[in-house]
Amino acid sequence: DSWWQWDDTSRMWLRFQHNRPHIDKDTGYQIGRSSVVILKVNYVKSGADVRSPEAVSHGHGEAWILTGRDYIHGGWSRNGPDDSWHFLDDRGNPVRLASGPVYIGLTDVPPLIE
């Protein structure tokens, strides 16, 4: 189990895993990002190893975006694996991510947002 929680002091989304802060082994600091983007994708059998799932990260789907202090629900689109992702909120407006490091998570199960 893992989750992200906003921290006003660092102005980052801090990552927790197994009921404790997720610490970067190299730096000794808790992992934090300015934006966390979770994308609902489909998975197929990998061409490299049929026992491994491979995310289909182009096309379109649902998105859950934590950026700055905000939570935005919307959608994503991407024309191909070499293109950039585009994010829209539920009203169809483009979503701009806060400046800084971004975490992109790919899932086939909607996250729990509290």
C-alpha positions as CSV (number, residue, x, y, z in Angstrom):
1,D,0.0,0.0,0.0
2,S,1.2,3.4,-0.9
3,W,-0.2,7.0,-0.9
4,W,0.7,10.6,-1.3
5,Q,0.0,13.4,1.2
6,W,0.4,17.1,0.7
7,D,3.0,18.9,2.9
8,D,2.7,22.7,3.3
9,T,6.3,23.0,4.5
10,S,8.0,21.4,1.5
11,R,5.1,22.3,-0.9
12,M,5.3,18.7,-2.2
13,W,3.2,15.6,-2.3
14,L,5.1,13.2,0.0
15,R,5.0,9.5,-0.6
16,F,4.2,6.9,2.1
17,Q,4.5,3.1,1.7
18,H,3.7,0.3,4.2
19,N,2.4,2.9,6.7
20,R,5.6,4.9,6.9
21,P,7.4,7.6,4.9
22,H,9.0,6.3,1.7
23,I,12.7,7.2,2.1
24,D,15.1,7.5,-0.8
25,K,18.0,5.2,0.0
26,D,20.5,7.5,-1.8
27,T,19.5,10.8,-0.2
28,G,17.9,9.7,3.1
29,Y,15.0,12.1,2.4
30,Q,11.3,11.2,2.0
31,I,10.3,11.0,-1.7
32,G,8.3,14.1,-2.7
33,R,6.9,15.5,-6.0
34,S,5.3,18.8,-7.0
35,S,2.8,16.8,-9.0
36,V,1.5,13.3,-8.9
37,V,-0.4,12.0,-12.0
38,I,-2.1,8.7,-12.0
39,L,-3.3,7.4,-15.3
40,K,-5.8,4.6,-15.9
41,V,-4.3,2.4,-18.7
42,N,-4.8,-1.0,-20.1
43,Y,-2.2,-3.8,-19.8
44,V,-1.3,-6.4,-22.4
45,K,1.2,-9.3,-22.3
46,S,4.7,-8.0,-22.9
47,G,6.4,-8.8,-26.2
48,A,9.6,-9.3,-24.2
49,D,8.2,-11.7,-21.7
50,V,4.6,-13.0,-21.8
51,R,4.6,-13.4,-18.0
52,S,5.1,-9.7,-17.6
53,P,2.3,-7.1,-18.1
54,E,3.0,-4.1,-20.4
55,A,1.2,-0.8,-19.9
56,V,-0.5,0.7,-23.0
57,S,0.4,4.3,-22.4
58,H,-0.9,5.8,-25.6
59,G,-4.5,6.4,-26.5
60,H,-6.7,8.0,-23.9
61,G,-8.2,7.4,-20.4
62,E,-9.1,8.6,-17.0
63,A,-6.6,10.7,-15.0
64,W,-6.2,11.7,-11.3
65,I,-3.9,14.7,-10.9
66,L,-2.4,16.1,-7.7
67,T,-0.6,19.3,-8.6
68,G,0.4,22.1,-6.3
69,R,-2.1,21.7,-3.5
70,D,-5.0,20.8,-5.9
71,Y,-6.7,17.6,-6.9
72,I,-8.1,17.5,-10.4
73,H,-10.0,14.7,-12.0
74,G,-10.0,14.5,-15.8
75,G,-8.6,12.6,-18.7
76,W,-5.4,12.0,-20.6
77,S,-4.5,11.5,-24.2
78,R,-1.3,10.6,-26.0
79,N,-1.0,9.9,-29.8
80,G,1.9,7.4,-29.5
81,P,4.6,6.1,-27.2
82,D,7.0,8.8,-28.3
83,D,4.5,11.7,-27.8
84,S,3.8,13.8,-24.7
85,W,0.7,13.2,-22.6
86,H,-2.0,15.9,-22.6
87,F,-4.3,16.3,-19.6
88,L,-7.8,17.8,-19.5
89,D,-10.0,18.4,-16.5
90,D,-13.6,17.1,-16.4
91,R,-14.7,20.4,-18.1
92,G,-12.3,19.9,-21.0
93,N,-9.8,22.6,-19.9
94,P,-6.1,21.9,-20.2
95,V,-4.4,21.0,-16.9
96,R,-1.0,22.7,-16.2
97,L,1.3,20.9,-13.8
98,A,3.1,22.8,-11.0
99,S,6.7,23.5,-11.7
100,G,9.0,20.8,-10.3
101,P,9.4,17.0,-10.2
102,V,6.5,14.9,-11.4
103,Y,5.5,11.3,-10.6
104,I,3.5,9.4,-13.3
105,G,1.8,6.3,-12.1
106,L,0.1,3.8,-14.5
107,T,-2.7,1.7,-13.1
108,D,-5.7,-0.4,-14.3
109,V,-7.4,0.1,-11.0
110,P,-8.8,3.5,-10.0
111,P,-7.0,5.0,-7.0
112,L,-8.7,5.8,-3.7
113,I,-8.8,9.7,-3.4
114,E,-9.7,11.0,0.1
